[in-house]
Amino acid sequence: MTLTDAKREAWFADLANPDVPLQRLGNSVPHGAKGQDLLDLLQTNNVAIPRAVWFLRVFGANETVRLHAMACPPLAEHCLQRLVSETSHRTIPPSTVLSGQAW
């Protein structure tokens, strides 16, 4: 989702706030920043590592679907449905992410 600078800052502030559920944030994940700029946004907003990992996974999945849709437009909907069905039931406890045993 393309957000204005103010809305993007507010979104990252919400991401840094552990009281804001990730499910709510998942409905409007911003895109645009990449690489070092993306990591700088996470660091500047003091996003906790488990929440930053969640964001990077969702961001990466969105980019993968977008790139695949550009390559194979008729399959885009199928890919998105498969991605959602394969990942919606998976949760990774923060302690697992922090210990490096997420996969």
Sine and cosine of phi, psi and omega as CSV:
sin_phi,cos_phi,sin_psi,cos_psi,sin_omega,cos_omega
0.00,0.00,0.72,-0.69,0.03,-1.00
-1.00,0.07,0.83,-0.56,-0.02,-1.00
-0.86,-0.51,0.47,-0.88,0.13,-0.99
-0.93,0.38,0.26,-0.97,-0.01,-1.00
-0.85,0.53,-0.67,0.74,-0.01,-1.00
-0.90,0.43,-0.69,0.72,0.01,-1.00
-0.93,0.37,-0.59,0.81,0.04,-1.00
-0.90,0.44,-0.70,0.72,0.03,-1.00
-0.88,0.47,-0.67,0.74,0.03,-1.00
-0.90,0.43,-0.63,0.78,0.00,-1.00
-0.90,0.43,-0.71,0.71,0.01,-1.00
-0.93,0.37,-0.53,0.85,0.09,-1.00
-0.90,0.43,-0.65,0.76,0.07,-1.00
-0.91,0.42,-0.62,0.78,0.04,-1.00
-0.88,0.47,-0.61,0.79,0.00,-1.00
-0.96,0.29,-0.34,0.94,-0.03,-1.00
-1.00,0.08,0.92,-0.40,-0.03,-1.00
-0.92,0.39,-0.23,0.97,0.02,-1.00
-0.99,0.16,-0.23,0.97,0.01,-1.00
-1.00,-0.03,0.87,-0.50,-0.03,-1.00
-0.91,0.41,0.65,-0.76,0.02,-1.00
-0.89,0.46,-0.52,0.85,0.00,-1.00
-0.86,0.50,-0.63,0.78,0.03,-1.00
-0.92,0.39,-0.64,0.77,-0.01,-1.00
-0.94,0.35,-0.48,0.88,-0.04,-1.00
-0.90,0.43,-0.30,0.95,0.00,-1.00
-0.98,0.22,-0.23,0.97,-0.08,-1.00
-0.55,-0.83,0.78,0.63,-0.02,-1.00
-0.93,0.36,0.84,-0.54,-0.02,-1.00
-0.96,0.28,0.40,-0.92,0.10,-1.00
-0.74,-0.68,0.11,-0.99,0.02,-1.00
0.83,-0.55,-0.80,0.60,0.02,-1.00
-0.97,0.23,0.58,-0.82,0.00,-1.00
-0.59,-0.80,0.33,-0.94,0.11,-0.99
0.86,0.51,-0.74,-0.67,-0.07,-1.00
-0.88,0.47,-0.58,0.81,0.02,-1.00
-0.88,0.48,-0.64,0.77,0.01,-1.00
-0.91,0.41,-0.71,0.70,0.02,-1.00
-0.91,0.42,-0.60,0.80,0.05,-1.00
-0.89,0.45,-0.64,0.77,0.05,-1.00
-0.86,0.51,-0.69,0.73,0.01,-1.00
-0.91,0.42,-0.68,0.73,-0.02,-1.00
-0.94,0.35,-0.70,0.71,-0.01,-1.00
-0.85,0.52,-0.59,0.81,-0.03,-1.00
-1.00,-0.02,0.10,0.99,0.03,-1.00
0.81,0.59,0.73,0.68,0.02,-1.00
-0.97,0.23,0.78,-0.63,0.02,-1.00
-0.89,0.46,0.51,-0.86,-0.08,-1.00
-0.83,0.56,-0.73,0.68,0.00,-1.00
-0.87,0.49,-0.61,0.79,0.01,-1.00
-0.96,0.29,-0.56,0.83,0.06,-1.00
-0.92,0.40,-0.65,0.76,0.04,-1.00
-0.90,0.44,-0.68,0.73,0.05,-1.00
-0.85,0.53,-0.74,0.67,-0.02,-1.00
-0.87,0.50,-0.72,0.69,-0.03,-1.00
-0.90,0.44,-0.59,0.81,0.05,-1.00
-0.91,0.41,-0.72,0.70,0.01,-1.00
-0.91,0.40,-0.70,0.72,0.02,-1.00
-0.86,0.51,-0.72,0.69,0.01,-1.00
-0.90,0.44,-0.65,0.76,0.03,-1.00
-0.90,0.44,-0.67,0.74,0.03,-1.00
-0.89,0.46,-0.67,0.75,0.02,-1.00
-0.91,0.42,-0.65,0.76,0.01,-1.00
-0.88,0.47,-0.71,0.70,0.02,-1.00
-0.89,0.45,-0.67,0.74,-0.01,-1.00
-0.89,0.46,-0.72,0.69,-0.01,-1.00
-0.92,0.40,-0.63,0.77,0.02,-1.00
-0.92,0.39,-0.61,0.80,0.01,-1.00
-0.90,0.43,-0.56,0.83,0.03,-1.00
-0.93,0.36,-0.54,0.84,-0.02,-1.00
-0.99,0.16,-0.60,0.80,-0.07,-1.00
-0.68,-0.74,0.97,0.24,-0.06,-1.00
-0.79,0.61,-0.66,0.75,-0.02,-1.00
-0.92,0.40,-0.40,0.92,-0.04,-1.00
-1.00,-0.02,-0.09,1.00,-0.10,-0.99
-0.85,0.53,-0.73,0.68,-0.02,-1.00
-0.90,0.44,-0.68,0.74,0.03,-1.00
-0.88,0.48,-0.68,0.73,0.00,-1.00
-0.89,0.45,-0.68,0.73,0.00,-1.00
-0.90,0.44,-0.70,0.72,0.02,-1.00
-0.89,0.46,-0.66,0.75,0.01,-1.00
-0.91,0.41,-0.68,0.73,0.02,-1.00
-0.87,0.49,-0.72,0.70,0.00,-1.00
-0.90,0.43,-0.70,0.71,-0.04,-1.00
-0.92,0.38,-0.54,0.84,-0.03,-1.00
-0.99,0.14,-0.39,0.92,-0.07,-1.00
-0.93,-0.37,-0.23,0.97,-0.10,-0.99
-0.93,0.37,-0.47,0.88,-0.03,-1.00
-1.00,-0.01,-0.11,0.99,-0.06,-1.00
-1.00,-0.04,0.75,-0.66,0.13,-0.99
-0.76,-0.65,0.56,-0.83,0.02,-1.00
-0.88,-0.48,0.89,-0.46,0.03,-1.00
-0.89,0.47,0.62,-0.78,-0.01,-1.00
-0.81,0.58,-0.56,0.83,0.00,-1.00
-0.90,0.44,-0.54,0.84,0.03,-1.00
-0.94,0.33,-0.64,0.77,0.01,-1.00
-0.90,0.44,-0.69,0.72,-0.04,-1.00
-0.92,0.38,-0.50,0.86,-0.02,-1.00
-0.99,0.11,-0.14,0.99,0.03,-1.00
0.99,0.11,0.25,0.97,-0.03,-1.00
-0.94,-0.33,0.51,0.86,-0.08,-1.00
-0.90,0.43,-0.51,0.86,-0.03,-1.00
-0.84,-0.55,0.00,0.00,0.00,0.00
